[in-house]
Amino acid sequence: MPRNVPSATGAGTAPRVVSQPGFGADNVGVTNLDARPAEIAGGDRRGGRALTIAPRDVPLGGPRAMAVRRTLPSRERSLIGAWCFLDHYGPDDVSVSGGMKVAPHPHTGLQTVSWLFTGEIEHRDSAGNHAMVRPGEVNLMTGGHGISHSEISTDATPVLHGAQLWVALPDEHRDTDPHFDHFAPAPLEGPGWTVRVFLGSLLGVTSPVPTYTPLLGAEVLLEPGTSLTVPVDATFEHGVLVDTGGVTVVATGSTGDEWPVATPVAKDHLAYTPPGATSLTLAAGPAWTRLLLLGGPPFGESIVMWWNFVGRTHEEVVAYRDAWQAAITGPDGDVVGDSQLVSDSRFGVVLGDHLPPIPAPPLPGVRLRARQ
């Protein structure tokens, strides 16, 4: 496999959870540009079954805009641990797709996690951060009480390829001050495999990036025919997103007749395994395989996720939307043509970005519901 994709790390004990905000150096997150975003009610919809989730294609708007493959949220599952959103994109020829050009937009109640395989993205946010997102470097932005940001693929990017994930913040921390962290994990290497642990702990390695619930995030690169077994926290549920190649996931545990469970996972698909596994075996097929391994204990809280907001009630999400629309509306009643004219409200101003801010889509004609 060409080395234009970062290697990976990961597996083992529960991650360190830090409840105090911390600052780092880089971060980015793709907005949900679905023109008609559906309400997503968070909760466990399939109980304790292992399953695979097929992606759905979501265009990000415009005649030449790039499309993403979305596996979370889905009808099968809303969350894996606190992971509540997973978009996978590329490899995209930027000369054809136009690349990524996401103007300032808001977030509340979540963290965005950006992981690139190929390309480079420029990030700016209203907390004053300006950073470049590059392959093999995790960029985690905590939206908390409210933040706005933009992301633009650079002129030096002929091909764009990566994943964008969101993490729901628990109730006690979802109103925290916005901030972000950057970390470039060193690769762990063994016979036929390379792993990078960007969040949590795996294979004796722990990421220093703070999270508000225990999480696992790692990239795993497997040579053809390689099988890698990693010990995992039995309290975690896990997800395996296959970027290239294909893998069979064997979850081994001691919680009943379900174990061991073998799940074949095709390219672009997401496998889910419930809590109870003490180890996961990742067995590559005849091709180079790259995957993301995600995990965390069941979230245990209901969420309402709509557009770029995570809240707990319909009224909260309506208030977030109203606050954003008020901030980006000029005296003439139209959306301002320059993000520097956005009022410095809950979501702040993305300094240095002059693109027009993205207005929120209309709310659906039904009440948004929170379920678990």
Residue pairs with C-beta under 8 A, 6 or more apart in sequence:
1 221
1 244
1 288
1 290
4 117
4 118
4 135
4 159
5 117
5 118
5 135
5 161
5 221
5 243
5 244
5 290
6 116
6 117
6 135
6 136
6 137
6 196
6 219
7 136
7 187
7 189
7 194
7 195
7 196
7 219
7 221
8 187
8 188
8 194
8 195
8 196
8 197
8 218
8 219
8 220
8 221
8 290
8 291
8 293
9 185
9 186
9 187
9 188
9 194
9 195
9 196
9 197
9 198
9 202
9 203
9 205
9 218
9 219
10 188
10 195
10 196
10 197
10 200
10 202
10 203
10 205
10 216
10 217
10 218
10 219
10 220
10 230
10 293
11 195
11 197
11 201
11 202
11 203
11 216
11 218
11 230
11 231
11 232
11 280
11 293
12 201
12 202
12 203
12 204
12 205
12 230
12 231
12 232
12 233
13 201
13 206
13 233
14 200
14 201
14 214
14 233
14 235
14 236
15 199
15 200
15 201
15 206
15 207
15 211
15 214
15 215
15 216
16 200
16 201
16 206
16 210
17 210
17 211
17 212
17 213
17 214
18 210
18 211
18 212
19 173
19 210
19 212
20 210
21 142
21 144
21 176
21 177
21 179
21 210
22 179
22 181
22 210
23 179
23 180
23 181
24 140
24 179
24 180
24 181
24 182
24 183
24 209
25 131
25 181
25 182
26 123
26 129
26 131
26 132
26 133
26 137
26 139
26 180
26 182
27 112
27 114
27 123
27 125
27 129
27 131
27 133
27 139
27 140
27 141
27 149
27 180
27 181
27 182
28 112
28 114
28 121
28 123
28 131
28 133
28 139
28 141
28 149
28 151
28 164
29 107
29 112
29 113
29 114
29 141
29 149
29 151
29 164
29 166
30 60
30 68
30 87
30 89
30 100
30 102
30 112
30 114
30 151
30 164
31 102
31 105
31 308
31 358
32 85
32 307
32 308
33 60
33 61
33 65
33 102
33 358
34 58
34 307
34 361
35 61
35 361
36 361
36 364
37 306
37 307
37 361
38 306
38 364
39 304
39 305
39 306
39 364
39 366
39 368
39 369
40 73
40 78
40 84
40 303
40 304
40 305
40 306
41 78
41 302
41 303
41 304
41 369
41 370
41 371
42 73
42 78
42 79
42 84
42 168
42 299
42 301
42 302
42 303
42 304
42 305
42 370
42 371
42 372
43 78
43 79
43 302
43 371
43 372
44 77
44 78
44 79
44 298
44 372
45 75
45 76
45 77
45 78
46 76
46 77
46 272
47 274
48 258
48 274
48 275
48 276
49 274
50 251
50 258
50 261
50 263
50 271
50 272
50 273
50 274
51 76
51 77
51 263
51 271
51 272
52 263
52 264
52 265
52 266
52 269
52 270
52 271
52 272
53 71
53 72
53 74
53 76
53 77
53 269
53 270
53 271
53 272
54 71
54 269
55 69
55 70
55 71
55 88
55 268
55 269
55 270
56 69
56 70
56 71
56 74
57 67
57 68
57 69
57 70
58 67
58 68
58 69
58 70
58 87
59 65
59 67
60 66
60 67
60 68
60 102
62 98
64 96
64 97
64 98
65 97
65 98
66 89
66 90
66 92
66 97
66 98
66 99
66 100
66 160
67 89
68 87
68 88
68 89
68 164
69 87
69 88
69 89
69 268
70 85
70 86
70 87
70 88
71 86
71 88
71 241
71 268
71 269
71 270
72 78
72 79
72 80
72 83
72 84
72 85
72 86
72 165
72 239
72 270
73 79
73 84
73 85
73 305
76 272
77 272
78 84
78 303
79 168
79 298
79 299
79 303
80 237
80 238
80 239
80 272
80 294
80 295
80 296
81 213
81 214
81 215
81 216
81 236
81 237
81 294
81 295
81 296
81 297
81 298
81 299
82 167
82 168
82 169
82 170
82 211
82 212
82 213
82 215
82 296
82 299
83 165
83 166
83 167
83 215
83 239
83 294
83 296
84 110
84 166
84 167
84 168
84 299
84 303
84 305
84 310
85 110
85 164
85 165
85 166
85 305
86 163
86 164
86 165
86 166
86 239
86 241
86 270
86 294
87 163
87 164
87 165
88 162
88 163
88 241
88 243
88 268
89 160
89 161
89 162
89 163
89 164
90 117
90 118
90 119
90 159
90 160
90 161
90 162
91 117
91 118
91 159
91 160
91 161
92 99
92 159
92 160
92 161
93 158
93 159
94 119
94 153
94 157
94 158
94 159
94 160
95 158
97 160
99 152
99 153
99 157
99 160
100 121
100 151
100 152
100 153
100 160
101 152
101 153
101 355
102 150
102 151
102 152
102 358
103 150
103 339
103 353
103 355
103 356
103 357
103 358
104 124
104 126
104 148
104 149
104 150
104 339
104 342
104 350
104 353
104 355
104 357
104 358
105 148
105 149
105 150
105 308
105 357
105 358
106 143
106 146
106 147
106 148
106 308
106 309
106 320
106 324
106 347
106 360
107 141
107 143
107 146
107 147
107 148
107 149
107 308
107 309
108 143
108 144
108 145
108 146
108 147
108 174
108 308
108 309
108 310
108 311
108 320
109 143
109 144
109 168
109 169
109 174
109 175
109 303
109 309
109 310
109 311
110 143
110 166
110 167
110 168
110 169
110 174
110 310
111 140
111 141
111 142
111 143
111 166
111 167
111 169
111 211
111 212
112 140
112 141
112 143
112 164
112 165
112 166
112 167
113 138
113 139
113 140
113 164
113 165
113 166
113 167
113 198
113 199
113 217
114 121
114 123
114 133
114 138
114 139
114 140
114 141
114 162
114 163
114 164
114 165
115 138
115 139
115 162
115 163
115 164
115 165
115 198
115 217
115 219
115 292
116 133
116 134
116 135
116 136
116 137
116 161
116 162
117 135
117 161
117 162
117 163
117 243
117 290
118 135
118 159
118 160
118 161
118 162
119 135
119 153
119 154
119 157
119 159
119 160
119 161
119 162
120 132
120 133
120 134
120 153
120 154
120 156
120 157
121 132
121 133
121 151
121 152
121 153
121 154
121 157
121 160
122 130
122 131
122 132
122 133
122 151
122 152
122 153
122 154
123 129
123 130
123 131
123 132
123 133
123 139
123 141
123 149
123 150
123 151
124 130
124 149
124 150
124 350
124 351
124 352
124 353
125 141
125 147
125 148
125 149
125 150
125 178
125 180
125 348
125 350
126 147
126 148
126 149
126 178
126 347
126 348
126 349
126 350
126 351
127 147
127 178
127 179
127 180
127 348
128 351
129 141
129 180
130 351
130 352
131 139
131 180
131 182
132 154
133 139
133 151
135 162
136 184
136 185
136 196
136 219
137 182
137 183
137 184
138 181
138 182
138 183
138 184
138 185
138 198
138 199
138 207
138 209
138 217
139 180
139 181
139 182
140 180
140 181
140 182
140 183
140 199
140 209
141 147
141 149
141 178
141 179
141 180
142 169
142 176
142 178
142 179
142 180
142 181
143 169
143 178
144 169
144 173
144 174
144 175
144 176
144 177
144 178
144 179
145 175
145 176
145 177
145 178
145 346
146 178
146 320
146 323
146 346
146 347
146 348
147 178
147 347
147 348
148 324
148 342
148 347
148 348
148 349
148 350
148 357
149 350
150 339
150 350
150 353
150 355
153 160
163 241
163 243
163 292
165 217
165 294
166 310
167 211
167 212
167 213
167 215
168 174
168 299
168 301
168 303
168 305
168 310
169 176
169 212
169 310
170 212
170 213
170 299
170 301
171 301
171 312
173 212
174 310
176 212
178 348
181 209
181 210
183 198
183 207
183 208
183 209
185 196
185 197
185 198
185 205
185 207
186 196
187 194
187 195
187 196
188 194
188 195
188 196
188 197
188 203
188 205
189 195
190 228
191 226
192 222
192 223
192 225
192 226
192 228
193 220
193 221
193 222
193 223
193 226
193 228
194 220
194 221
195 202
195 203
195 218
195 219
195 220
195 221
195 228
196 218
196 219
197 203
197 205
197 206
197 207
197 216
197 217
197 218
198 207
198 209
198 217
198 218
198 219
199 207
199 209
199 211
199 215
199 216
199 217
199 218
200 206
200 207
200 211
200 214
200 215
200 216
200 217
200 218
200 295
200 296
201 207
201 216
202 216
202 218
202 230
202 232
202 293
203 230
207 217
213 296
213 297
213 299
214 233
214 236
214 296
214 297
215 294
215 295
215 296
216 232
216 233
216 236
216 238
216 293
216 294
216 295
216 296
217 292
217 293
217 294
218 292
218 293
219 290
219 291
219 292
219 293
220 228
220 282
220 289
220 290
220 291
220 292
220 293
221 288
221 289
221 290
222 228
222 245
222 247
222 282
222 284
222 288
222 289
222 290
222 291
223 284
223 288
224 245
224 284
224 285
224 286
224 287
224 288
224 289
225 284
225 285
225 286
226 283
226 284
226 289
227 281
227 282
227 283
227 284
228 281
228 282
228 283
229 279
229 280
229 281
229 282
230 279
230 280
230 281
230 282
230 293
231 278
231 279
232 238
232 277
232 278
232 279
232 280
232 295
233 295
233 297
234 253
234 255
234 275
234 276
234 277
234 278
235 275
235 297
236 275
236 277
236 295
236 296
236 297
237 272
237 273
237 274
237 275
237 295
237 296
237 297
237 298
238 251
238 272
238 273
238 277
238 280
238 293
238 294
238 295
239 270
239 271
239 272
239 273
239 292
239 293
239 294
239 295
240 247
240 249
240 265
240 270
240 271
240 273
240 280
240 282
240 291
240 292
240 293
240 294
241 269
241 270
241 291
241 292
241 294
242 265
242 266
242 267
242 268
242 269
242 270
242 271
242 289
242 290
242 291
243 267
243 268
243 290
243 291
243 292
244 267
244 287
244 288
244 289
244 290
245 267
245 284
245 285
245 287
245 288
245 289
245 290
246 264
246 265
246 266
246 267
246 284
246 285
246 287
246 289
247 264
247 265
247 282
247 283
247 284
247 285
247 289
247 291
248 262
248 263
248 264
248 265
248 281
248 282
248 283
248 285
249 262
249 263
249 264
249 265
249 271
249 273
249 280
249 281
249 282
249 283
250 260
250 261
250 262
250 263
250 280
250 281
250 283
251 259
251 260
251 261
251 263
251 273
251 276
251 277
251 279
251 280
252 259
252 260
252 277
252 278
252 279
252 280
252 281
253 259
253 260
253 276
253 277
253 278
253 279
254 276
254 278
255 275
255 276
256 276
258 276
259 276
259 277
261 273
261 277
263 271
263 273
265 271
265 291
273 280
275 297
275 298
280 293
282 291
282 293
300 372
301 312
301 372
302 312
302 370
302 371
302 372
303 310
303 311
303 312
303 370
304 310
304 311
304 312
304 313
304 314
304 316
304 317
304 368
304 369
304 370
305 311
306 317
306 363
306 368
307 321
307 360
307 361
309 316
309 317
309 320
309 321
311 317
311 320
312 370
313 368
313 370
314 367
314 368
314 369
314 370
317 363
317 368
318 363
318 368
320 346
321 360
321 363
323 345
323 346
323 347
324 346
324 347
324 360
325 359
325 360
326 343
326 345
327 342
327 343
327 345
327 346
327 347
328 335
328 336
328 342
328 343
328 357
328 359
329 335
329 336
330 336
330 341
335 356
335 357
335 359
336 342
336 356
336 357
337 356
338 354
338 355
338 356
339 349
339 350
339 353
339 354
339 355
339 356
339 357
340 349
340 351
340 353
340 354
342 349
342 350
342 357
